[in-house]
Amino acid sequence: SQAAEKVTLTALVVSSAKVPYDELAAMFEKSHPGVTIEAQYLGGGQIATALDGDTPADIVLIGYGPLQKVKSKAVPATTIYDTKDIIITPKNNPAKIKKFEDLANPGVKISMGTPTSAVGTISSQIIQNGGKKYGFDFVQKVLANKSYESEKGSDVVDAVNSGKADAALVFVSDGDPKKFNIIQVPDEFNVLSHYQATVAKNAKNPKLGAEFVAFLVSKQGQAIFRQDHYLPPTEPTPAPK
């Protein structure tokens, strides 16, 4: 029989989805001999910029918000998973953070996403929501405690590992209880965010890209996301007109 044709798929993937994505890409490659997926793990804003610059991505996994800014560059997207925020601290919890409002305590070093990143946008909304209960002074104190920020969610997490920060606002999927102390953000302040997969309109391998997107929402694909603590997908609520 003829050898399978070698095809390389280009993927732009949010860094916060790296763990399940790596596993799913390996499974897809195994079931599609000759197919290789080359992924770049980036922040949501960086992916949106790449799409806006006509990067011919066969697979895109990105937050709903950043995608809305460049949705004309891609085919209609499919929601893959949801997520919300938690607070992580080192196991020894040097800043003695026990609850959400402790982020405003003097001297606490906080790691957050940049304002243009998906995790940063959500974190900012959560802090503003907290301000509605605790006052604008709470918002100012938390933001004054920001000691590190990055476009990539994985960097925000690593800042706690490296000691650059006492705490970080990150996605629930980043909260490995073996590595970190986990503090819940109250539902009254938290924000549910949606992550979607799509294919760029100028993709070089759109058929295979769409097949991979379908794999992500399959029973097998969703089981991988659940085991890594990503929430079941729901459809984003359209913004009011």
C-alpha positions in Angstrom: 0.0 0.0 0.0 1.1 3.6 -0.6 2.6 5.5 2.3 0.3 8.0 3.9 0.8 11.5 2.6 2.7 13.7 5.1 0.7 16.8 6.2 1.6 19.3 8.8 -1.2 21.2 10.5 -0.5 24.6 12.0 -2.2 25.3 15.3 -2.6 28.4 17.5 -3.5 27.4 21.0 -4.0 29.3 24.2 -1.2 28.4 26.6 -3.7 27.5 29.4 -4.9 24.6 27.3 -1.5 23.0 26.7 -1.8 19.9 28.9 -5.0 18.5 27.4 -4.2 19.8 23.9 -0.9 18.0 23.8 -2.6 14.7 24.7 -5.4 15.2 22.2 -3.0 16.2 19.4 -1.0 13.0 20.0 -4.1 10.9 19.8 -5.2 12.6 16.6 -1.8 12.1 15.0 -1.9 8.4 15.9 -5.2 7.9 14.3 -4.1 9.9 11.2 -0.8 8.4 9.9 1.3 11.1 8.2 -0.4 14.0 10.0 1.7 16.2 12.3 0.3 19.0 14.4 2.7 21.9 15.1 1.3 24.1 17.8 2.2 27.5 19.1 1.1 28.2 22.7 0.2 31.8 23.0 -1.9 34.3 24.9 -5.4 35.0 23.5 -4.5 38.5 22.3 -1.4 37.1 20.5 -3.6 34.6 18.7 -6.1 37.2 17.7 -3.3 39.4 16.3 -1.9 36.4 14.3 -5.4 35.8 12.8 -5.8 39.4 12.0 -2.5 39.3 10.2 -3.8 36.4 8.1 -1.8 33.6 9.6 -3.2 30.5 7.8 -3.9 28.4 11.0 -5.5 25.0 10.4 -6.6 24.8 14.1 -7.3 27.7 16.5 -8.2 27.3 20.2 -8.9 30.7 21.8 -11.1 32.5 24.3 -14.5 33.8 23.1 -13.6 37.5 23.8 -10.4 37.7 21.7 -12.0 35.7 18.9 -14.9 38.1 18.6 -12.5 40.8 17.5 -11.3 38.8 14.5 -14.2 36.4 13.9 -14.3 37.5 10.2 -11.0 35.8 9.7 -12.3 32.3 10.8 -15.1 29.9 10.2 -17.9 29.8 12.8 -16.4 28.6 16.1 -17.4 25.7 18.4 -17.3 26.0 22.2 -14.9 23.4 23.6 -14.8 24.1 27.3 -15.6 26.7 30.0 -13.5 27.9 32.8 -13.6 30.3 35.8 -11.0 31.8 38.1 -9.4 30.6 41.3 -6.6 31.9 43.5 -3.4 29.9 43.8 -0.7 30.4 46.4 2.5 28.4 47.2 1.8 25.5 49.6 3.4 27.4 52.5 1.2 30.4 51.6 3.7 33.1 52.9 1.2 35.9 52.5 -1.4 34.0 54.6 -4.1 34.4 52.0 -7.3 32.6 53.1 -10.0 34.3 51.1 -10.6 36.5 48.1 -10.6 39.8 49.9 -7.1 39.1 51.3 -5.7 40.0 47.9 -6.1 43.6 49.0 -3.9 43.1 52.1 -0.7 45.3 52.3 2.4 43.7 50.8 0.7 40.8 48.9 2.5 40.2 45.6 -0.1 39.2 42.9 0.5 37.6 39.5 -2.1 38.4 36.8 -2.6 38.3 33.1 -2.2 41.4 31.0 -5.3 43.5 30.3 -5.4 42.1 26.7 -5.1 38.5 27.7 -8.0 36.2 28.4 -7.0 35.4 32.0 -6.2 39.1 32.6 -9.5 40.3 31.2 -11.4 37.9 33.5 -9.3 38.7 36.5 -10.0 42.4 36.0 -13.7 41.8 35.8 -13.6 39.8 39.0 -11.7 42.5 40.9 -14.2 45.1 39.7 -17.0 42.8 40.8 -15.4 42.6 44.2 -15.3 46.4 44.3 -19.0 46.6 44.1 -19.2 44.9 47.5 -16.0 46.0 49.2 -15.6 49.5 47.6 -13.4 51.1 45.1 -10.6 51.2 47.6 -10.5 47.4 47.4 -9.9 47.6 43.6 -7.1 50.1 44.1 -5.4 48.0 46.7 -5.5 44.8 44.7 -4.2 46.4 41.6 -1.4 48.1 43.6 -0.4 44.6 44.8 0.2 43.4 41.2 3.9 42.5 41.0 3.9 40.5 37.8 1.9 40.2 34.7 2.1 38.3 31.4 0.1 37.7 28.2 0.4 33.9 28.8 -1.6 32.2 31.5 1.2 29.6 32.0 3.6 32.5 32.9 1.1 33.8 35.4 1.1 30.4 37.1 4.9 30.0 37.0 5.3 33.3 38.8 3.9 31.6 41.9 6.2 28.6 41.4 9.3 30.9 41.1 8.5 33.1 44.1 7.8 36.2 42.0 4.3 36.3 43.5 2.5 35.2 46.6 -0.7 34.5 44.8 -2.2 34.5 41.3 -5.6 34.7 39.8 -5.7 31.9 37.3 -8.1 29.5 35.6 -9.5 26.6 37.6 -7.7 24.2 35.3 -4.4 25.6 36.5 -5.1 24.8 40.1 -3.1 21.6 40.7 -3.7 20.8 44.4 -0.4 18.8 44.5 1.5 22.0 43.7 -0.6 24.8 45.1 -2.9 25.9 47.8 -6.3 26.6 46.2 -8.6 29.4 47.3 -12.0 29.7 45.7 -13.3 33.0 44.2 -16.9 33.4 45.4 -19.5 32.8 42.6 -20.9 36.3 43.2 -17.6 37.8 41.8 -16.5 35.0 39.4 -16.9 35.1 35.7 -17.5 32.0 33.5 -15.5 32.3 30.3 -15.8 30.2 27.1 -13.1 28.7 24.9 -13.7 28.0 21.3 -12.0 26.1 18.4 -12.2 27.2 14.8 -10.3 27.1 11.5 -8.9 30.2 9.8 -10.6 31.0 6.5 -7.3 30.9 4.7 -6.2 27.6 6.3 -4.1 25.3 4.1 -5.7 22.2 5.5 -9.3 23.2 6.4 -10.8 19.8 6.2 -8.3 18.2 8.6 -8.6 21.3 10.8 -12.4 20.9 11.0 -12.0 17.2 11.8 -9.7 18.0 14.7 -12.2 20.6 16.0 -14.9 17.8 15.9 -12.5 15.5 17.8 -12.3 18.1 20.6 -16.0 18.1 21.2 -16.3 14.3 20.8 -17.0 12.1 23.9 -13.3 11.1 23.9 -12.0 14.6 23.5 -14.3 16.0 26.2 -13.2 13.2 28.6 -9.7 14.5 28.4 -10.8 18.1 29.2 -12.8 16.9 32.2 -9.9 14.9 33.7 -7.8 18.1 33.6 -10.5 20.1 35.4 -11.9 22.1 32.5 -15.6 22.8 32.8 -18.3 21.4 30.3 -18.9 23.8 27.4 -21.9 26.1 27.3 -22.7 28.7 24.6 -21.7 32.3 25.3 -24.6 34.7 25.9 -24.7 37.2 23.1 -23.9 40.8 24.1 -27.0 43.0 24.2 -27.5 45.1 21.1 
